[in-house]
Amino acid sequence: MPEYQWKLIIVERNLLLANWKKLMPEAQERMLQEAEDLMRDLPPSDNERLLISLETLQYHTQDYLQQMIQQILISHLTLETTFRECLVLR
C-alpha cells in the first residue's frame, strides 16, 4: 500500500456528505487542507475522486469553506488541463 493511501482513505471518508456534516468547522477546514496537500502527489484516478468529492461538497458548506473548495478546484483543474495540453503537444 502506498504511503499516502491511509491518509487518502481518511480524507475521502470525511469528505462524504454524511460524515462532513458531523465535523466541526475547524475539522472541515483541516480536511480541505489535507485534501489539497494530498492532491499534489496523487495518481490521476485518486486525484479525480477527490475533485469529485470536493465538487459535491461545495454547496453544502459555509461560505468561507466554499471559497476554499473553489480555489482548490480551480488550481487543480487548471494544473490538470495544462498537463493534458502538454501531452497533446508532444
Residue, then its C-alpha position, 0 to 999 in steps of 0.5 A: m500500500p502506498e504511503y499516502q493511501w491511509k491518509l487518502i482513505i481518511v480524507e475521502r471518508n470525511l469528505l462524504l456528505a454524511n460524515w462532513k456534516k458531523l465535523m466541526p468547522e475547524a475539522q472541515e477546514r483541516m480536511l480541505q487542507e489535507a485534501e489539497d496537500l494530498m492532491r499534489d502527489l496523487p495518481p490521476s484516478d485518486n486525484e479525480r475522486l477527490l475533485i469529485s468529492l470536493e465538487t459535491l461538497q461545495y454547496h453544502t458548506q459555509d461560505y468561507l469553506q466554499q471559497m476554499i473548495q473553489q480555489i482548490l478546484i480551480s488550481h487543480l483543474t487548471l494544473e490538470t488541463t495544462f498537463r493534458e495540453c502538454l501531452v497533446l503537444r508532444 
